[in-house]
């Protein structure tokens, strides 16, 4: 998360986590409220944390928000996962933050031997 914050893309992980949390809801009223909050936080074009999804997926979500299910954001979540997998994760592996973590783990392992 620290790396994503430094890249100004932590909203992707926050959205992904919010979708996972939504999937644990069982009560219709709770699903509706949580879905509405996820929508306002990450899908709405007015949100400062708006995630980058394609127009087709956004339209599908808009249509389904009348009666949302725990899976209303699945396509958007898959797009964000793919984006992080091909973009954020490789950059993280090359980042000074990750390299420093590897170095500290390597140092700890060699001192524990």
ROROTI-732389 format. One record per atom (N, C-alpha, C, O): residue in three letters; x, y negated, z. Coordinates in pm, whole numbers, padded with zeros to 5 digits, always signed. Example, Ala and Ser with C-alpha at 12.3 -4.5 7.8 and 13.67 -1.06 7.14 Angstrom:
! residues 2
ala+01319+00569+00780;ala+01230+00450+00780;ala+01320+00330+00780;ala+01424+00332+00846;ser+01285+00225+00708;ser+01367+00106+00714;ser+01290-00003+00787;ser+01341-00114+00804;
***
This chain:
! residues 113
unk+00082+00119+00000;unk+00000+00000+00000;unk+00087-00126+00000;unk+00054-00225-00064;unk+00198-00120+00073;unk+00288-00235+00075;unk+00338-00267-00065;unk+00342-00384-00105;unk+00375-00163-00138;unk+00421-00185-00276;unk+00309-00242-00362;unk+00331-00338-00436;unk+00190-00185-00353;unk+00078-00234-00434;unk+00044-00378-00400;unk+00010-00457-00488;unk+00052-00413-00272;unk+00030-00552-00233;unk+00133-00643-00297;unk+00100-00751-00345;unk+00258-00598-00299;unk+00364-00680-00358;unk+00344-00698-00508;unk+00393-00794-00567;unk+00274-00604-00570;unk+00246-00608-00713;unk+00110-00674-00743;unk+00070-00684-00859;unk+00041-00717-00640;unk-00093-00776-00653;unk-00190-00678-00720;unk-00273-00717-00802;unk-00177-00551-00683;unk-00271-00452-00737;unk-00322-00357-00629;unk-00361-00244-00660;unk-00321-00400-00504;unk-00369-00315-00397;unk-00520-00290-00405;unk-00571-00196-00344;unk-00591-00375-00481;unk-00735-00354-00495;unk-00764-00219-00561;unk-00870-00161-00538;unk-00673-00169-00643;unk-00694-00039-00707;unk-00701+00073-00603;unk-00793+00155-00607;unk-00606+00076-00512;unk-00608+00179-00407;unk-00724+00158-00312;unk-00787+00254-00269;unk-00753+00034-00278;unk-00866+00005-00189;unk-00998+00051-00252;unk-01083+00108-00183;unk-01014+00027-00382;unk-01134+00073-00453;unk-01140+00225-00451;unk-01245+00282-00422;unk-01030+00290-00483;unk-01027+00436-00486;unk-01066+00493-00349;unk-01144+00588-00341;unk-01012+00434-00242;unk-01045+00479-00107;unk-01192+00454-00073;unk-01257+00537-00010;unk-01244+00338-00116;unk-01385+00307-00091;unk-01476+00408-00160;unk-01579+00447-00106;unk-01438+00450-00280;unk-01515+00552-00353;unk-01513+00685-00279;unk-01615+00753-00269;unk-01397+00722-00227;unk-01386+00846-00150;unk-01471+00838-00024;unk-01537+00936+00013;unk-01471+00723+00043;unk-01553+00705+00163;unk-01701+00715+00128;unk-01778+00776+00203;unk-01741+00656+00016;unk-01881+00662-00027;unk-01927+00807-00043;unk-02041+00840-00011;unk-01840+00892-00094;unk-01875+01032-00118;unk-01905+01109+00009;unk-01961+01219+00004;unk-01870+01053+00125;unk-01898+01122+00251;unk-02036+01085+00307;unk-02084+01150+00400;unk-02099+00983+00251;unk-02232+00941+00299;unk-02337+01043+00259;unk-02328+01107+00154;unk-02437+01059+00347;unk-02543+01156+00319;unk-02682+01093+00319;unk-02773+01146+00255;unk-02699+00984+00388;unk-02830+00919+00397;unk-02848+00822+00280;unk-02759+00742+00251;unk-02963+00829+00214;unk-02988+00743+00097;unk-02968+00595+00125;unk-02908+00524+00045;unk-03017+00550+00239;unk-03003+00409+00275;unk-02856+00370+00292;unk-02813+00263+00249;unk-02780+00458+00356;unk-02637+00433+00376;unk-02562+00435+00243;unk-02472+00355+00220;unk-02601+00528+00155;unk-02539+00535+00022;unk-02565+00406-00053;unk-02474+00349-00113;unk-02689+00360-00050;unk-02726+00237-00121;unk-02646+00118-00069;unk-02593+00039-00147;unk-02637+00105+00064;unk-02565-00008+00124;unk-02415-00001+00094;unk-02354-00102+00058;unk-02357+00116+00108;unk-02213+00131+00084;unk-02182+00108-00063;unk-02083+00043-00096;unk-02266+00160-00153;unk-02246+00141-00297;unk-02256-00007-00332;unk-02177-00058-00412;unk-02352-00075-00272;unk-02367-00218-00297;unk-02241-00294-00254;unk-02195-00384-00324;unk-02186-00256-00138;unk-02066-00324-00090;unk-01946-00296-00180;unk-01868-00386-00209;unk-01932-00172-00225;unk-01823-00138-00317;unk-01839-00218-00446;unk-01741-00271-00499;unk-01961-00226-00494;unk-01988-00302-00616;unk-01948-00448-00598;unk-01877-00504-00682;unk-01993-00509-00489;unk-01962-00650-00465;unk-01813-00674-00446;unk-01759-00777-00488;unk-01746-00579-00382;unk-01603-00595-00352;unk-01514-00571-00473;unk-01411-00636-00488;unk-01551-00476-00562;unk-01457-00433-00665;unk-01508-00433-00809;unk-01427-00435-00902;unk-01637-00432-00831;unk-01691-00422-00966;unk-01744-00555-01016;unk-01726-00589-01133;unk-01807-00630-00929;unk-01864-00760-00967;unk-01758-00851-01027;unk-01647-00862-00975;unk-01794-00916-01137;unk-01698-01007-01201;unk-01670-01129-01114;unk-01578-01206-01143;unk-01748-01148-01009;unk-01727-01259-00916;unk-01632-01222-00802;unk-01592-01308-00724;unk-01596-01095-00793;unk-01514-01050-00682;unk-01367-01088-00701;unk-01312-01071-00810;unk-01303-01139-00596;unk-01159-01167-00606;unk-01076-01038-00610;unk-00958-01042-00645;unk-01139-00923-00575;unk-01069-00794-00578;unk-01118-00707-00694;unk-01109-00585-00688;unk-01169-00769-00798;unk-01225-00694-00911;unk-01120-00601-00973;unk-01008-00643-01001;unk-01158-00475-00994;unk-01069-00380-01060;unk-01092-00385-01211;unk-01198-00426-01258;unk-00992-00343-01284;unk-00997-00349-01429;unk-01051-00219-01486;unk-00980-00119-01495;unk-01178-00221-01526;unk-01241-00104-01588;unk-01300-00148-01721;unk-01324-00266-01744;unk-01324-00051-01808;unk-01374-00090-01940;unk-01523-00125-01935;unk-01594-00087-01841;unk-01567-00196-02035;unk-01703-00250-02039;unk-01810-00142-02036;unk-01914-00160-01973;unk-01785-00030-02101;unk-01882+00079-02103;unk-01907+00134-01964;unk-02021+00156-01925;unk-01801+00155-01890;unk-01813+00206-01753;unk-01882+00103-01665;unk-01967+00138-01583;unk-01847-00023-01681;unk-01910-00130-01603;unk-02061-00134-01631;unk-02140-00148-01538;unk-02100-00122-01758;unk-02243-00123-01794;unk-02316-00004-01733;unk-02429-00018-01686;unk-02253+00112-01735;unk-02314+00232-01676;unk-02337+00212-01527;unk-02442+00247-01474;unk-02237+00157-01459;unk-02251+00130-01316;unk-02365+00031-01294;unk-02449+00052-01206;unk-02369-00076-01372;unk-02476-00175-01358;unk-02614-00111-01372;unk-02705-00143-01296;unk-02630-00020-01469;unk-02757+00048-01490;unk-02794+00138-01372;unk-02911+00151-01337;unk-02693+00199-01312;unk-02719+00297-01206;unk-02726+00238-01066;unk-02756+00309-00970;unk-02699+00109-01052;unk-02700+00048-00918;unk-02840+00035-00860;unk-02854+00011-00740;unk-02944+00049-00941;unk-03080+00046-00889;unk-03106+00160-00793;unk-03171+00143-00691;unk-03055+00277-00827;unk-03066+00395-00741;unk-02931+00466-00740;unk-02915+00571-00802;unk-02834+00409-00670;unk-02699+00466-00673;unk-02690+00599-00599;unk-02762+00624-00502;unk-02602+00683-00646;unk-02567+00807-00577;unk-02422+00793-00530;unk-02357+00692-00557;unk-02374+00894-00462;unk-02235+00890-00415;unk-02137+00899-00533;unk-02017+00877-00516;unk-02188+00931-00650;unk-02103+00945-00769;unk-02114+00828-00866;unk-02065+00837-00978;unk-02177+00719-00825;unk-02202+00606-00915;unk-02072+00546-00970;unk-02071+00490-01080;unk-01963+00556-00895;unk-01837+00496-00937;unk-01736+00597-00990;unk-01620+00562-01011;unk-01777+00722-01011;unk-01681+00827-01049;unk-01600+00793-01174;unk-01478+00811-01175;unk-01666+00742-01279;unk-01593+00710-01402;unk-01494+00596-01380;unk-01382+00598-01431;unk-01537+00496-01304;unk-01448+00384-01273;unk-01332+00432-01187;unk-01217+00391-01207;unk-01361+00518-01091;unk-01256+00570-01005;unk-01154+00649-01087;unk-01034+00640-01062;unk-01201+00726-01184;unk-01111+00803-01270;unk-01023+00709-01353;unk-00904+00736-01372;unk-01080+00600-01402;unk-01000+00504-01480;unk-00894+00438-01392;unk-00781+00420-01436;unk-00930+00402-01271;unk-00834+00338-01181;unk-00726+00437-01141;unk-00609+00399-01131;unk-00763+00561-01118;unk-00663+00663-01086;unk-00564+00678-01201;unk-00443+00684-01179;unk-00616+00685-01323;unk-00530+00699-01441;unk-00436+00579-01454;unk-00318+00594-01485;unk-00489+00460-01430;unk-00408+00339-01435;unk-00295+00345-01333;unk-00180+00315-01366;unk-00327+00382-01211;unk-00223+00390-01107;unk-00122+00499-01141;unk-00002+00482-01119;unk-00170+00611-01195;unk-00082+00723-01229;unk+00019+00686-01337;unk+00136+00722-01328;unk-00026+00615-01438;unk+00064+00586-01550;unk+00138+00453-01536;unk+00236+00429-01606;unk+00093+00366-01445;unk+00152+00233-01434;unk+00212+00208-01295;unk+00334+00192-01283;unk+00131+00205-01194;unk+00178+00170-01059;unk+00273+00273-01001;unk+00377+00237-00945;unk+00240+00400-01014;unk+00323+00504-00953;unk+00464+00508-01011;unk+00560+00511-00934;unk+00481+00508-01143;unk+00618+00506-01196;unk+00697+00381-01152;unk+00816+00390-01125;unk+00630+00266-01144;unk+00698+00145-01097;unk+00736+00160-00950;unk+00842+00114-00908;unk+00650+00223-00872;unk+00681+00247-00732;unk+00805+00334-00718;unk+00892+00305-00635;unk+00813+00439-00798;unk+00929+00529-00790;unk+01060+00458-00822;unk+01166+00499-00775;unk+01053+00353-00900;unk+01173+00276-00935;unk+01193+00153-00848;unk+01289+00078-00867;unk+01104+00132-00754;unk+01109+00009-00674;unk+01216+00018-00564;unk+01250+00126-00518;unk+01268-00098-00525;unk+01362-00101-00412;unk+01300-00044-00284;unk+01369+00017-00203;unk+01170-00065-00265;unk+01102-00014-00147;unk+01113+00139-00140;unk+01150+00194-00037;unk+01083+00206-00250;unk+01091+00353-00253;unk+01235+00400-00243;unk+01264+00497-00173;unk+01325+00332-00313;unk+01466+00371-00308;unk+01520+00358-00166;unk+01598+00442-00121;unk+01478+00255-00095;unk+01519+00236+00044;unk+01464+00348+00132;unk+01533+00399+00220;unk+01339+00386+00108;unk+01279+00496+00182;unk+01356+00626+00159;unk+01386+00698+00253;unk+01387+00654+00034;unk+01465+00775+00003;unk+01600+00773+00074;unk+01644+00873+00130;unk+01664+00658+00071;unk+01795+00643+00134;unk+01786+00669+00285;unk+01870+00739+00341;unk+01683+00613+00348;unk+01670+00632+00493;unk+01637+00778+00526;unk+01685+00830+00627;unk+01557+00844+00442;unk+01528+00986+00465;unk+01652+01070+00445;unk+01678+01163+00521;unk+01729+01037+00345;unk+01852+01108+00318;unk+01950+01091+00434;unk+02015+01188+00474;unk+01959+00973+00487;unk+02047+00946+00602;unk+02000+01023+00724;unk+02082+01081+00797;unk+01869+01025+00748;unk+01814+01098+00863;unk+01839+01247+00852;unk+01873+01313+00951;unk+01821+01301+00732;unk+01841+01444+00712;unk+01986+01483+00733;unk+02014+01587+00793;unk+02079+01402+00684;unk+02220+01436+00699;unk+02266+01421+00844;unk+02356+01492+00887;unk+02206+01331+00920;unk+02245+01315+01061;unk+02181+01422+01150;unk+02228+01448+01260;unk+02072+01484+01101;unk+02006+01590+01177;unk+02066+01727+01148;unk+02030+01825+01214;unk+02155+01734+01054;unk+02212+01867+01016;unk+02320+01911+01111;unk+02377+02018+01093;
***
